[in-house]
């Protein structure tokens, strides 16, 4: 059994150099960092702390969130080989989590036959600010309230057992898949670009009878930097387009390189 961790860098080489993330998770996993920013070409080599860290910096820049992580999964399949007992973790470069936590999460997934997992995220090391990374599936009015008013509905976590609850979806900043599930879902849907890919993949998993579980006894820190949502910014346009795709096209065929 191998744990693979996908990290996409959009100029995050300084953050990755300054936190303990890579040192911690490379003790227990094979870490693949893909550079998505042409201006950072060649700057990620300093992140190769040991043989368990692989850098992809081959010119395929400017891809969306889902496409990038699919790219990493395909790289693993083609260059390393992936087994039915393996795990594929999608982790943001601004996450802080230790290797023991990763091992514990995978162990719980194995024992409980869980195929898709997340954990609570906090925005500060004192755990006073909760990242709203776990949510209910949205409808149109939820997008409006969230985007224009900054309001989100209360999240419904349904207890399964001690420390394990089910949830609708979680942000792609921290998701763990069994390799067979990620392959079965054909990874993230590349119809989207930067937004809603995580909602979509959790929705498709649930439609296939696979429930996302949140392991509430564990947590990670998310040093989140929110992108601008000012009207007519590129992030605003990407967000609106992805909302439209999720609301009206989510049951269409998944577009993916996997």
FENVENKA-V27134 format. One record per helix or strand of 3 or more residues. SS is the DSSP state (2 for helix, 1 for strand). FROM is the first residue (numbers start at 0). TO is the last residue. If there is no record, write none. Layout:
((SS FROM TO) (SS FROM TO))
This chain:
((1 2 8) (2 12 17) (2 20 24) (1 29 34) (2 37 39) (2 42 46) (1 52 55) (2 64 79) (1 86 90) (2 98 111) (1 115 121) (2 139 148) (1 157 160) (1 163 166) (1 173 177) (2 178 183) (2 196 206) (1 211 221) (2 233 248))
